[in-house]
């Protein structure tokens, strides 16, 4: 069996049967993406050596590359996607998931001491995002986008240095990148981040639970009321957990989430997605 799927990142994903065992091959022939895919493989390999309660990481069996291509061979996981899982889960299972997320981030925090990150790191990242956004004609002519970027620039220029945990993170911890197998959750599609901080993983989880991002990308019918109830529960409990424990979370979660949403903007192509991003970015700016 050889099933090929085109990933959102530009990678090709193939499920291949070899000697009656299924494997996943993730590959790219884009020279600009080769180095990044290899970094992702390295992050996944390192994470797979750590024991997490309920959280698992698919094993990588082989990595091959040259200047033109990179291919990763990894473990195939029998699983459900997040919609299938949530539509069949009771609150006991949702509680398991919440505790698994909290435990996973705490394990990351144990490897990530709080450090002072210079303000310039975030200003430089924002300026890169602003440039990419305004290079798109539909964004350059959008008065609301310009206003949101101006307000964001003022905010990032006013925050000073950030004191946040720095060390390790998944980098793109949305529900789309979690494979659900009973009460075990397998993390895929690790991503290199401009700041390797566990705060980024909380931001990405809440990108889904607070802003329902992954369902926007889901192409099939689902029970939106049920999903919203579950997301509200997860979001409230995750937010409360970290807000009651960490000053860096209370101070920097919202600016980090703002940067996260802004980083999506230059890659948005559908009008409904662009309008949605403008709405939630504006709401977030009003809250900070």
Secondary structure as GFF3:
##gff-version 3
##sequence-region A 1 288
A	DSSP	beta_strand	2	6	.	.	.	ID=ss1
A	DSSP	beta_strand	12	18	.	.	.	ID=ss2
A	DSSP	beta_strand	21	28	.	.	.	ID=ss3
A	DSSP	alpha_helix	31	47	.	.	.	ID=ss4
A	DSSP	beta_strand	55	57	.	.	.	ID=ss5
A	DSSP	beta_strand	60	65	.	.	.	ID=ss6
A	DSSP	beta_strand	70	75	.	.	.	ID=ss7
A	DSSP	alpha_helix	82	88	.	.	.	ID=ss8
A	DSSP	alpha_helix	91	110	.	.	.	ID=ss9
A	DSSP	beta_strand	114	117	.	.	.	ID=ss10
A	DSSP	alpha_helix	119	134	.	.	.	ID=ss11
A	DSSP	alpha_helix	137	140	.	.	.	ID=ss12
A	DSSP	alpha_helix	143	158	.	.	.	ID=ss13
A	DSSP	beta_strand	162	165	.	.	.	ID=ss14
A	DSSP	three_ten_helix	175	177	.	.	.	ID=ss15
A	DSSP	beta_strand	178	181	.	.	.	ID=ss16
A	DSSP	beta_strand	184	187	.	.	.	ID=ss17
A	DSSP	alpha_helix	198	209	.	.	.	ID=ss18
A	DSSP	alpha_helix	213	217	.	.	.	ID=ss19
A	DSSP	alpha_helix	224	243	.	.	.	ID=ss20
A	DSSP	alpha_helix	247	265	.	.	.	ID=ss21
A	DSSP	alpha_helix	271	287	.	.	.	ID=ss22
###
